[in-house]
């Protein structure tokens, strides 16, 4: 078997090869490191990679495997960690020169969980400035003159470019789903509160959610099963045991699903080619599934502003003191948002927070008869230029409502990927992944 191809394997494929003895973790990690070495100058997905530590961990995993011991599910699989998530073995600098050299003493809880699951932490991936709009060095692997999206820029690009099979992101508006769409990879944001955020940069606690990237739905299930254990320190986390996502995918396939094709208030912001592509996709896919164009209730007319009120108010509260103390080391755009956030009153914020649940209750009967909402993941293909990271308008609504979302690389416009976004009901993460897996299989056999 050609070892140079190992890095392009999905995590699940690599796991099966590891379990059967056809692959070692050392060979897999070495292949990823070689790919990073070959492509880092062009893509720039990583802030820090420690080859020696990763190879030592891989050899230790191989040694344990050779004993015949029972191994945890991610044993020997390399993972990239977004640079807003604390790691005691790597700096965590938040994509900001203000925090250059910051070295946490402990791992974030989810990093502890990944290590306990046997994962090899390959390094830290590039984030935008404080996980907002200020771009980092990462370029889109499909076209280096285009943005990879943000804020989880490096994680999306690294997985899309075959540098690592799994990587973590975060999403407060569109920071996981949009980069997945731009880079042509699967990106998943679970239900709000699904995964611990202890040890993760806090931007807006009512919105912040851990996301992940992979090249198969099975990989997404494998990743999130490994880091969904309850953490009492995160007061927004859901208590109780969650169903296994891997087990859910192994169940018999769902009946032919029904999709609500929703043109949200962001629809006019989509590029004309994107609107046409989604109309065509809904029409052609309608031969294999029931797709019904569905109108949001009138209460949703002004909803695009509500997540901004919550996010910007919290940015002003959490980042404002940093900007005040370091005015010359923070981007103009972030300072503008801090200033805007300071214009919102506590009453504005409380009202926007209250609408998160009230609007979701209004939406529930609209989607009760559907398996998922079908909607664009971005306004179009990745934008030309590296000064911005694109609009989160097709994502922020669902983040605000706390609903699970996944971007599937099923469309192309002018040779560039555009994601199909599926959105599920709160807590219906397992079913959403099953429906997404069904759609991916259908597209492959079309």
Secondary structure, DSSP 8 states (H G I E B T S, - for coil): --GGGGGGS-HHHHHHHHHHTS--HHHHHHHHHHHHHHHHHHH--EEEE-HHHHHHHHHHHHHHHHTT----TTTT-EEEEETTB--TTS---TT-GGGTT---SS--HHHHHHHHTT-EEEEEE---GGGSSS--S--BTTBTTB---SSSHHHHHHHHTTS-SEEEEEESSSTTHHHHHHHTSEEEE-STTSS--TTB--S-TTT-EEEEEESSHHHHHHHHHTT----TTSTTS--S----HHHHHHS---SS-EEEEE--TTGGGS-HHHHHHHHHHHHHHTTTSEEEEE---GGGTTHHHHHHHHHHHHHHHHHHHHHHH-GGGS-HHHHHHHHHHTTS-HHHHHHHHHHHHHHHHHHHHHHTT-SEEEEESSSSS--BSSS-----TTTHHHHHTT--EEEEEEEEETTEEEEEEEE--TT-HHHHHHHHHHHHHHHHH-
